[in-house]
Amino acid sequence: MTILFYLFLFLFLLASVLLCFVILIQEAKSLGLGASFGGDNSDSLFGTSTAEVLKRFTAYLAGAFLLSCLILSLWSGSLGRSHNAPLIPVRAEQPGHEEF
């Protein structure tokens, strides 16, 4: 079960890096990171219709990122609760009831 958790965590981190890259590569009004690739306002890095494709891909990737963030949060919370459970039940003594 923990191997699956770490695999999902790796995919989550990969999606976050990919999301950052896709956001930075999109064309901005002031050109942003697009200027560092040698493009200007009329050029696009991947062709002419990539603005709409990148917007749609960013939206899907952001949705997958948020969903996986929620799943990992719930999953790691349940893992923490299962590891902190006592193995041997402890009997609490009440004050004033001492055994002889």
Buried (B, 14 or more C-beta within 10 A) or exposed (E): EEEEEEEBBEEBEEBBEBBEEBBEBBBEEEEEBBEEEEBEEEEBBEEEEBEEEBEEBBEEBBEBBEEBEEEBEEBEEEEEEEEEEEEEEEEEEEEEEEEE
